[in-house]
Amino acid sequence: MSETRIDRRFATLKAQGRAALVTFLTAGDPDADTSLAILKALPQAGADIIELGMPFTDPMADGPAIQASSQRALTAGQTLKKTLAMVQAFRQNENPTPIILMGYYNPIYIYGVEKFLADANSAGVDGLIVVDLPPEEDDELCLPALRAGLNFIRLATPTTDDRRLPAVLANTSGFVYYVSVTGITGMAAPDADAVATAIGRIKRHTKLPIAVGFGVRTAEQARAIAVAADGVVIGSALIEALKQSLDQRGKATSRTVAAVAGLVSSLAEGVRTAKRVTVA
């Protein structure tokens, strides 16, 4: 593969001596226009990389907050085609910030893999995280995505041992997403020392950057994880902030964009003030 936006962003941040803030939001939550406004606000607020969730009716790896965000988006009429259109609209004014589509294989399969990859490339998508496709199914999407020039980011977990890691890492590119806790998103806080140990173990198998997610909610937690990790992923906390800004009918208010952007700014400050150490 040629160098991607994700590769360039991590290289730039490594030269600066800091970790990346990776933010997750569900496309179309709570509605298409508000979601696009939030997306456009993220880089200025401090997001270095953006994960955009593809709404799905059965997000099995996600906790209640992200499940509810998918339902709000689907109720508002979000589709995979509209999600790609959001990325295209974002790219009209923002080129450097990488965008990763994250979710499940079913919507992509229904869309058609070849058409999806072509449309994602055209829209300005940089990578994919598809949580329900194991390495044994790389022919389905991973290898075609790599051939299309998109990074395919794989998840490693606390239960991914040294025997399993080579298979997980074989066709991974961009970065490795380390799931810091067992279970679903947003339900437990990570232990920074345990995460640092896990990062050291994974780095013995790969030179790729390692971003850590699941359970990071505050600037203090983000700072602690950013000491050892190459990136810190925040999702459920942002979606909770969005939810708290909605009115009683679940609709966006004048506070919604600012609520998310304000939390991103706080988290970015946490990540950027971490005292980095080299983990090997």
C-alpha angles and dihedrals in degrees: 000000000000119000114289134203088258092055091048094048094052091045091052093048092047088055088051091051098239142105127250124254106224114193127198127203131161113248112245096017116168091353137333098260096047092044091054091048090053091046091053091049096053102081094051090046090057108271111146097185128017127214111198115198119225104222114241134175095231111036095173098179094050131091127229096281096056092038089056091047090055090050092050091050094047091047089053089054103259116165134176089255090055090048091056089048088054090055091049091051090049091052092058090079106013122057110156101054112092119230122204123190111220129190144071135329100240098079090047092048091051091047090050121254098239094046092044094053092047093048093044091052092048092049093053103257113158106190148359135229110190107176100193099053110089123201090263087069097050092125090064098064115329098072095040089050092052091049088051090055098255122131114239109210119201129203124235120191138193087266094053099105129194092269092055099040097078091057091047092049099040098096099013117125138173095031143329116256108217113202101215098200135034116249133033131334123287099009105105138025118244123242106237095208093050090047092052090052091050092048090053091052094049092046089061086066103040145024092213120115115261121222120192125214146155115084103018106131111150139051089246092054091045091052092050093050093044090062090078107009125083090219140014119215120209121186121133093046091056092047090050090052089051092049093050090055095056124099125246091277092054093253127138119266134195087270098056103088093040092048092058096038091049093054091047089054091053093048091047090055089052093051094045095051095051115123100233124220129189112248119199 
